[in-house]
Every structure is written in structure tokens, then in C-alpha cells.
Amino acid sequence: MTTPHPDTQWPRWEVFKQDAPNRPWQAVGSVHAGDPDHALLTARNVFARRPSAVSLWTVRESDILTATAEEVAARPEVLETPGEAGTYHLGLKRTHKRSMTFVDLVGTLEASGPGDALRQAREAHPDALTWLVFPESVVVRTSDDPGTVESWFAPAKDKTYKQQQYYGVIGRHVGELKREGKMPGRVNEEPHVGDHKVYDHPHDRAPKVQR
């Protein structure tokens, strides 16, 4: 009988990103991290190095209660999940369209626990595909002061080389060099180093063919 290996992964944290001040926070993925600060730093490295962002939240997966309509129908006891009373954030997934698959955070509500929060979310948004709730007390977030926003997210705006509109930059530069006569006009032109052909150098000379 084999002994199962223990789970050695760090806890999973769900990442919520806000692209601009007037945009909602969206669940964009998850990271594994050892503590809240580690979770935020990892989230920045994974989700905010090149796309724009002004705020990141991370929430430990075990602090989030989420369910679909089918899951509530199969396990109605999920609406009785106990937990702390207080302010809960509410997230909704509204569609399966590929470009709109994120869970958007749409507001907060006061609840006696996560089950009550999920019940209220279901009543207020019966057409949602997925409901997601978590208490405000468990959110780990970046500061919204200008200095923090600048230091955390401004570098991402300068890394444009991965954006689609910059894909043609290399090809354009090659064309400019050719027009200026700084590149061979024919692809089969023999390469030179200074005034010598590459094959005039002893170490690079092509081997002679024995006849």
C-alpha cells in the first residue's frame, strides 16, 4: 500500500485586479503564496507586469464562498455556511462569452455569514451564472495613495514590447536599415567581418571536400 504524498503547495490566493479607477475589480486568476505580502507581490509579477493596473487585491481561496445555480440546487445547505458577520464583497459571473469570463465585483452587502451573503447575492442577482462572496476583513490590498500606485504599477506602462501594436517594430527597423544600405540587399550575399569573408578566417573556413 502506497502512502499518499502530503500537499506541499503554499495556500492558493484569488487575485482581483482593477485596470483603472472607474473600472470594477475582476477575478483574473490565482497564485500560491506563503503569506499575504507574498501573495500581493506574486500577483503583481504574474498579472500586472505588462497590462495596466491601479489596484490589486488578494483573498485566500479558503475565505471565498462561491457557487453556481446548479450547485445551490444540488446542495442547498451551502446557503447555511457559517462564518463571521459583517461586510461581504459580492462577485458575479454573468456570461460564458470568451471575452467576458471574469468574475466582476459588483458591490458589498451586510450579512450574518458567508451563507447568508450567498443567499442575498442569489436573490439580488438570480440570473448570474456564478455568485462569489468573501468578507471585507480578509482582503489584502495595495494602497491607493499615488506613491504606491506609481511604484507598483507605473513600470508596467513602459513595457510595451508585448502589446499587439508593437509586434511590427522589428520588421520596420529591418526595412529602414535596408533602405539606408546598412544591410545586404540579397539574402545569399556572403557575410563579411571587416574586409574579409567569413570563410577567410581559419576557424570559420568551410572544410575541404575530399575527392
C-alpha positions as CSV (number, residue, x, y, z in Angstrom):
1,M,0.0,0.0,0.0
2,T,1.4,3.3,-1.0
3,T,1.4,6.3,1.3
4,P,-0.1,9.5,-0.3
5,H,2.3,12.4,-0.6
6,P,1.4,15.4,1.6
7,D,0.3,18.6,-0.1
8,T,3.5,20.8,-0.1
9,Q,2.0,23.7,-2.1
10,W,1.5,27.1,-0.5
11,P,-2.1,28.2,0.0
12,R,-3.9,29.4,-3.1
13,W,-5.0,33.1,-3.2
14,E,-7.5,34.5,-5.7
15,V,-6.3,37.7,-7.4
16,F,-8.6,40.7,-8.2
17,K,-7.3,43.4,-10.5
18,Q,-8.6,46.9,-11.2
19,D,-7.4,48.2,-14.5
20,A,-8.5,51.9,-14.0
21,P,-10.1,53.9,-11.2
22,N,-13.5,53.7,-12.9
23,R,-13.4,50.0,-13.6
24,P,-14.6,47.1,-11.4
25,W,-12.2,44.7,-9.7
26,Q,-12.1,41.5,-11.6
27,A,-11.0,38.0,-10.6
28,V,-8.2,37.4,-13.0
29,G,-6.6,34.2,-11.7
30,S,-4.8,32.8,-8.7
31,V,-1.4,32.4,-7.1
32,H,0.2,30.2,-4.5
33,A,1.9,32.1,-1.7
34,G,3.0,31.7,1.9
35,D,1.5,34.9,3.4
36,P,-0.5,38.0,2.4
37,D,2.5,40.1,1.4
38,H,4.0,37.3,-0.7
39,A,0.6,36.8,-2.4
40,L,0.4,40.5,-3.4
41,L,4.0,40.5,-4.8
42,T,3.4,37.3,-6.7
43,A,0.1,38.6,-8.1
44,R,1.9,41.8,-9.3
45,N,4.6,39.7,-11.1
46,V,2.0,37.4,-12.7
47,F,-0.9,39.7,-13.5
48,A,0.3,43.3,-13.6
49,R,3.8,43.4,-15.2
50,R,2.6,44.5,-18.6
51,P,-1.2,45.1,-18.6
52,S,-2.3,48.3,-16.9
53,A,-3.5,48.2,-13.3
54,V,-4.1,50.6,-10.5
55,S,-5.0,48.2,-7.7
56,L,-4.6,44.6,-6.7
57,W,-6.5,42.5,-4.1
58,T,-5.7,39.0,-3.0
59,V,-8.0,36.8,-1.0
60,R,-7.2,33.4,0.3
61,E,-9.2,30.8,-1.5
62,S,-10.4,29.2,1.7
63,D,-12.1,32.5,2.7
64,I,-14.2,32.7,-0.5
65,L,-17.6,31.0,-0.9
66,T,-18.7,30.5,-4.5
67,A,-21.5,28.6,-6.1
68,T,-23.4,28.2,-9.3
69,A,-27.2,27.8,-9.6
70,E,-26.7,24.1,-10.2
71,E,-24.5,23.7,-7.1
72,V,-27.1,25.5,-4.9
73,A,-29.9,23.3,-6.3
74,A,-27.8,20.2,-5.6
75,R,-26.5,21.4,-2.2
76,P,-28.9,23.9,-0.7
77,E,-27.1,23.6,2.6
78,V,-24.4,25.9,1.1
79,L,-26.7,28.8,1.9
80,E,-26.3,28.0,5.6
81,T,-22.5,28.1,5.6
82,P,-21.5,29.6,8.9
83,G,-18.9,32.3,9.4
84,E,-18.3,35.8,10.7
85,A,-20.9,38.6,10.4
86,G,-20.0,41.8,8.7
87,T,-19.5,43.4,5.3
88,Y,-19.1,41.0,2.3
89,H,-17.9,41.7,-1.2
90,L,-20.1,40.2,-3.9
91,G,-18.8,39.0,-7.3
92,L,-20.8,37.8,-10.3
93,K,-20.1,35.9,-13.4
94,R,-22.7,36.8,-15.9
95,T,-21.7,35.1,-19.2
96,H,-19.7,32.3,-20.8
97,K,-18.5,34.6,-23.6
98,R,-14.8,34.2,-24.1
99,S,-14.0,37.9,-23.8
100,M,-16.2,38.3,-20.7
101,T,-15.4,35.3,-18.5
102,F,-14.2,37.2,-15.5
103,V,-16.0,37.5,-12.2
104,D,-16.7,41.2,-11.6
105,L,-17.0,42.6,-8.0
106,V,-20.3,44.5,-8.1
107,G,-20.7,45.8,-4.5
108,T,-20.9,44.9,-0.9
109,L,-23.7,43.7,1.5
110,E,-24.1,43.1,5.2
111,A,-24.6,39.5,6.2
112,S,-24.6,37.2,9.2
113,G,-22.1,34.9,7.5
114,P,-20.9,33.7,4.1
115,G,-24.0,31.5,3.6
116,D,-26.3,34.5,4.2
117,A,-24.2,36.6,1.9
118,L,-24.5,34.0,-0.9
119,R,-28.3,33.8,-0.3
120,Q,-28.6,37.6,-0.6
121,A,-26.5,37.5,-3.8
122,R,-28.7,34.8,-5.3
123,E,-31.8,36.8,-4.5
124,A,-30.5,40.1,-5.8
125,H,-28.9,38.6,-9.0
126,P,-30.9,35.5,-9.9
127,D,-29.7,35.4,-13.5
128,A,-26.0,35.2,-12.6
129,L,-24.1,32.1,-13.6
130,T,-21.9,32.2,-10.5
131,W,-22.0,34.0,-7.2
132,L,-18.9,34.7,-5.2
133,V,-18.7,36.2,-1.7
134,F,-16.0,36.9,0.9
135,P,-15.7,39.1,3.9
136,E,-14.0,42.5,3.8
137,S,-11.8,41.6,6.7
138,V,-9.9,39.0,4.7
139,V,-8.9,41.3,1.8
140,V,-5.2,42.1,1.3
141,R,-4.8,45.1,-1.0
142,T,-2.3,47.5,-2.4
143,S,-2.6,51.1,-1.0
144,D,-4.4,53.6,-3.2
145,D,-2.1,56.5,-2.4
146,P,-0.4,57.9,-5.5
147,G,3.1,57.0,-4.4
148,T,2.2,53.3,-4.0
149,V,0.3,53.2,-7.3
150,E,3.2,54.8,-9.1
151,S,5.8,52.4,-7.6
152,W,3.8,49.3,-8.1
153,F,2.1,49.8,-11.5
154,A,3.8,52.6,-13.4
155,P,6.7,50.4,-14.7
156,A,4.1,48.1,-16.4
157,K,3.1,51.0,-18.7
158,D,6.6,51.3,-20.1
159,K,6.9,47.6,-21.2
160,T,5.1,48.0,-24.5
161,Y,7.0,45.3,-26.4
162,K,4.4,42.6,-25.6
163,Q,1.5,44.6,-26.8
164,Q,-0.1,43.8,-30.2
165,Q,0.5,47.2,-31.8
166,Y,4.3,46.8,-31.3
167,Y,4.7,43.4,-33.0
168,G,5.8,45.0,-36.2
169,V,8.6,47.1,-34.7
170,I,11.4,44.7,-35.6
171,G,10.3,44.3,-39.2
172,R,10.0,48.1,-39.6
173,H,13.6,48.6,-38.3
174,V,14.9,45.9,-40.7
175,G,13.3,47.7,-43.6
176,E,14.8,51.1,-42.5
177,L,18.3,49.5,-42.4
178,K,17.9,48.1,-45.8
179,R,16.8,51.4,-47.3
180,E,19.8,53.1,-45.7
181,G,22.1,50.5,-47.3
182,K,23.2,49.1,-43.9
183,M,22.1,45.6,-44.6
184,P,22.8,43.2,-47.5
185,G,20.5,43.6,-50.4
186,R,20.4,39.9,-51.1
187,V,19.9,37.2,-48.5
188,N,22.5,35.0,-50.2
189,E,25.3,37.7,-50.1
190,E,28.3,36.2,-48.4
191,P,28.9,37.5,-44.9
192,H,31.9,39.6,-44.1
193,V,33.9,40.5,-41.0
194,G,35.6,43.8,-41.8
195,D,37.2,43.3,-45.3
196,H,37.3,39.5,-45.1
197,K,34.8,37.0,-46.0
198,V,33.7,34.9,-43.0
199,Y,35.2,31.8,-44.6
200,D,38.6,33.6,-45.0
201,H,39.0,33.2,-41.2
202,P,40.9,30.0,-40.3
203,H,38.4,29.0,-37.5
204,D,35.4,29.5,-39.7
205,R,36.7,28.2,-43.0
206,A,34.5,25.5,-44.6
207,P,36.1,22.1,-44.6
208,K,37.6,20.9,-47.9
209,V,35.8,18.1,-49.6
210,Q,38.0,15.0,-50.3
211,R,37.7,13.8,-53.8
